[in-house]
Amino acid sequence: MEGITWKGSPNHYDGRQGNKVDRITLHVMAGYLAGTDTLFSRSSSQASSTYGVGGNGEIHQYVSEDNGAWADGSAVSNLRSISIEHQGGLDFIPCTEACVNASARLCADIARRHGLGRLERGKNIFLHRDVPPYTHPACPDLCPNGLDWQAVIDKANQINGYGGNAMANAGDEVWNWAYKPNGKNATPGGNMYNLLAYELPQRVRDSIMQYSYKGSAPGGNIYNTICFEIPGMLKHLTKTIETQQQQISELSEKISKLEGTTK
């Protein structure tokens, strides 16, 4: 790809230890391209990336694609990935449309040269926060001025002739799906996470506690059954057993007396 400026960083693996490139990892700089140039030039930083994309769409390369960069916080991922940093990540530093467009062209070029095919998150392109051990949970999109990674993927796929976003973001769409019982969200911001983590357990609990069983007292439900009716039934049963035991004892005494009289 033309228009890439070589900067070079001493921070990288020598080669890829037998691994082939099968993925791209997207990062955000939390800064400007110039600052990233300086950071990656220092061996003391112990950090690098294969590429960096600036706010004007300029692309710098720090590590040869033949080597693994020190970017993802995981040797397994570093040795299989080409990593791309993007300007942004702070309140006062935007991740621009020019940056997104340049990144899309770069991702398309990488995918084409390495035979990655259609780019799909979780398959052959990852966010930094997707990579175990998940040391950067906000990178590259859950931070101020984060990267619009979906736009990068969609545009890269369009460049390579795949078109559309199809199922690339299906996981996020399902997880963040806003369900609307009775025409509105069950809770503000209701989504699949809230449904599974909070609302379903509460609904199951309430359904059990409020379940009306046949033959119960008026308003009878599991709560009343457990807290009131069963203890009451046990108390009544205990009294019945005590009464029967008393009757049995009295009957036994009468039988003994009768036996003594007949002898």
Buried (B, 14 or more C-beta within 10 A) or exposed (E): EEEBEEBBBBBBBEEBEEBEBEBBBBBBBBBBBEBBBEBBBEEEBEBBBBBBBBBEBBBBBBBEBEBBBBBBBBEEBBBBBBBBBBBBBBEEBBBBEBBBBBBBBBBBBBBBEBEBEBBBBEEBBBBBBBBEEEEBEBBBBEBBBBBBBBBBBBBBBBBBEBEEBEEBBEEEEEEEEEEEEEEEBBEEEBBBEBBEEEBEEEEEEEEEBEEEEEEBEEEBBBBBBEEEBEEEEEEEEEEEEEEEEEEEEEEEEEEEEEEEEEE
